[in-house]
Amino acid sequence: MWRMVCFLFTLVLFSSLPLTQGDVASPYRLPTRCEVCKIFVQELTDRLAALDRNKEVLRLGQGLDDSQKKVVSYQKSELKLIEAIHEPHICDEVKKYNVHAERAGSLRYAKGMSETMSTLHGLKNKGVKVDLGIPEELWDAPNAEVGQMTRECYTMVELHEEDIEDWYWSDQSAPLLDSLCRISVLKGKDLECLDEKWTGVERLDNSPPDDTDEKGDTSKIGQSTRAKGEL
């Protein structure tokens, strides 16, 4: 029990250290470009799929007579792309992610409360004194890593808007993860994070066992997923 508590406090302690760049094994670091692109693709793919379920056709033209208007499929319309990216901005979804420091690689970023923080909250609710050095109301405040990822997401969308549009107006036979991340954003750079998938065992050494289910895994691009025990 106390071994697990000590491990959890170690993870939280790292959150007070300066952000590092490049070392993906660090418990507290800046997100990589690969991770930003991967999460962006997850969110955009999910939103496009959700919009497909909401509307079927658009009738374009002036006047009240629908029979004189041009019928356009919403699923392949410019309006759908605009709504998917900007209403609200897709990068705002990144703010809902948390750092799951007990996980390895890009799997450290997922929605929902992390396993570490969930355990610490549970200990406090059981009467265990938990002192993280910050007020309790700030325990679940947005993380600096997530803030950085959000800003980089906005920049990526601005710089690669044409690449996103090219994929959208194509036959979409190539997944967005390949078309945008592998071929454009990360061309000539490290692509390893794109192939990382969550199976429940991708954890840092000596971390406590995984025993809870939470939503928000980013390992299966374009699908609704369930992941276990998130920080």
C-alpha positions in Angstrom: 0.0 0.0 0.0 2.6 2.5 1.0 4.8 1.5 -1.9 2.0 2.5 -4.2 1.4 5.8 -2.3 5.2 6.6 -2.6 5.1 6.0 -6.3 2.1 8.2 -6.7 3.7 11.0 -4.8 6.8 10.6 -6.9 4.7 11.2 -10.1 3.1 14.2 -8.6 6.4 15.6 -7.4 7.7 15.6 -11.0 4.8 17.9 -12.0 6.5 20.7 -10.1 9.7 20.4 -12.1 10.4 22.5 -15.3 9.1 21.0 -18.6 11.7 19.1 -20.6 11.9 18.8 -24.3 12.6 15.6 -26.3 12.8 12.9 -23.6 9.6 11.0 -24.0 10.5 8.8 -21.0 10.4 11.8 -18.7 7.5 11.8 -16.2 7.1 15.5 -17.0 7.8 16.9 -20.4 6.5 18.8 -23.4 4.3 17.0 -25.8 6.0 16.0 -29.1 4.8 17.1 -32.5 3.9 13.5 -33.2 1.6 13.4 -30.1 -0.1 16.7 -31.0 -0.8 15.5 -34.6 -2.1 12.1 -33.3 -4.5 13.6 -30.9 -5.7 16.3 -33.4 -6.5 13.5 -35.9 -8.4 11.6 -33.2 -10.5 14.6 -32.4 -11.2 15.7 -36.0 -12.0 12.1 -37.0 -14.5 11.7 -34.2 -16.1 15.1 -34.9 -16.5 14.4 -38.6 -18.1 11.1 -37.8 -20.5 12.8 -35.3 -21.5 15.4 -37.8 -22.3 12.6 -40.4 -24.9 11.3 -38.0 -26.6 14.7 -37.6 -27.4 15.9 -41.1 -28.0 14.3 -44.5 -28.4 16.9 -47.3 -28.2 20.7 -47.8 -30.4 22.7 -50.1 -28.5 25.6 -51.6 -30.1 28.6 -53.3 -32.3 31.6 -52.6 -36.0 31.8 -52.1 -38.5 29.6 -50.3 -39.1 27.0 -53.0 -36.9 24.0 -52.1 -37.6 22.3 -55.4 -35.6 25.0 -57.1 -32.6 24.6 -54.8 -29.5 22.5 -55.4 -29.3 19.5 -53.2 -25.8 18.8 -51.8 -24.7 15.9 -49.6 -23.8 17.3 -46.2 -21.3 14.5 -45.7 -19.1 15.9 -48.4 -19.8 19.7 -48.0 -17.6 22.6 -47.1 -20.0 23.5 -44.3 -19.3 20.2 -42.6 -15.5 20.8 -42.7 -16.0 24.3 -41.3 -18.2 23.1 -38.5 -15.8 20.2 -37.7 -12.7 22.5 -37.4 -14.1 25.8 -36.1 -17.5 25.4 -34.4 -16.2 25.3 -31.7 -12.5 25.1 -32.7 -11.4 21.5 -32.7 -8.3 22.3 -30.7 -10.5 23.3 -27.7 -11.1 19.5 -27.3 -7.4 19.1 -26.4 -8.1 21.1 -23.2 -10.1 18.1 -22.0 -7.1 15.8 -22.0 -5.1 15.0 -18.9 -1.5 13.7 -18.3 -1.4 10.1 -17.3 2.2 10.0 -16.1 2.1 6.3 -15.3 1.7 5.5 -19.0 4.4 5.3 -21.5 4.8 7.3 -24.7 1.9 9.1 -26.3 -0.6 7.1 -24.2 0.2 9.5 -21.4 -2.4 11.9 -22.9 -6.0 10.9 -22.6 -9.3 12.3 -21.4 -10.7 11.6 -18.0 -9.0 11.6 -14.5 -5.7 9.9 -14.4 -5.2 6.7 -12.3 -2.7 8.6 -10.1 -5.1 11.5 -9.3 -8.0 9.1 -8.9 -6.0 7.1 -6.4 -5.0 10.2 -4.5 -8.6 11.4 -4.3 -9.6 8.0 -3.1 -7.0 8.0 -0.4 -8.1 11.5 0.8 -11.7 10.3 0.8 -10.7 7.4 3.1 -9.1 9.9 5.6 -5.5 9.6 4.5 -3.7 12.9 4.7 -2.5 13.9 1.3 -0.4 17.0 0.9 0.6 17.8 -2.7 1.9 21.2 -1.8 -0.9 23.0 -3.6 -4.5 23.8 -2.7 -6.9 20.9 -3.2 -9.0 23.0 -5.6 -6.0 23.1 -7.9 -5.4 19.3 -8.0 -7.4 18.9 -11.2 -6.4 22.3 -12.8 -5.3 22.1 -16.5 -1.8 20.8 -16.8 1.0 22.9 -18.4 1.7 20.1 -20.9 -1.9 20.1 -22.1 -1.8 23.9 -22.4 1.3 23.5 -24.6 -0.4 20.8 -26.7 -3.5 23.0 -27.2 -1.3 25.9 -28.5 0.6 23.7 -30.8 -2.7 22.2 -32.1 -3.9 25.7 -33.1 -0.5 26.4 -34.8 -0.6 23.1 -36.7 -4.2 23.7 -38.0 -3.1 27.1 -39.2 0.0 25.9 -41.0 -1.6 22.8 -42.5 -5.1 23.9 -43.3 -4.5 23.2 -47.0 -3.3 19.7 -46.2 -6.4 19.0 -44.2 -8.6 20.4 -47.0 -6.8 18.3 -49.6 -7.5 15.1 -47.6 -11.1 16.1 -47.0 -11.8 16.7 -50.7 -10.0 13.6 -51.8 -11.6 10.1 -51.8 -10.2 9.7 -48.3 -8.9 6.3 -49.1 -5.7 7.2 -47.1 -6.5 7.6 -43.4 -6.1 11.2 -42.1 -3.4 9.9 -39.7 -1.2 9.0 -42.7 -2.2 11.8 -45.0 -1.7 14.6 -42.5 0.8 13.3 -39.9 3.0 10.8 -41.7 3.2 12.6 -45.0 2.9 16.2 -44.1 3.3 17.4 -40.5 5.9 14.8 -39.5 7.7 14.3 -42.8 11.3 13.2 -42.1 10.7 13.2 -38.3 10.0 10.6 -35.6 6.7 8.7 -36.3 6.9 6.2 -33.5 4.0 7.6 -31.5 1.6 7.1 -34.3 1.8 3.3 -34.0 1.5 3.2 -30.2 -1.7 1.4 -29.1 -3.3 0.9 -25.7 -3.6 -2.7 -24.6 -3.5 -2.1 -20.8 0.1 -2.9 -20.2 1.9 0.1 -21.7 3.0 1.5 -18.3 6.2 2.9 -16.9 8.2 0.5 -14.7 7.1 0.0 -11.1 3.7 1.7 -11.6 0.7 0.3 -9.8 -1.5 -2.2 -11.6 -4.3 -1.0 -13.9 -7.7 -1.7 -12.5 -10.2 0.9 -13.6 -11.9 1.8 -16.9 -12.0 5.4 -18.3 -12.9 6.9 -21.6 -10.5 8.8 -23.8 -7.8 6.6 -25.2 -6.0 8.0 -28.3 -4.6 4.7 -29.5 -7.4 3.9 -32.1 -7.6 6.8 -34.4 -11.1 7.4 -35.7 -12.9 5.1 -33.3 -14.7 5.6 -30.0 -12.4 3.9 -27.5 -12.3 2.8 -23.9 -9.0 2.9 -22.0 -8.0 1.7 -18.5 -6.8 3.7 -15.6 -5.9 7.2 -16.7 -3.9 9.9 -15.0 
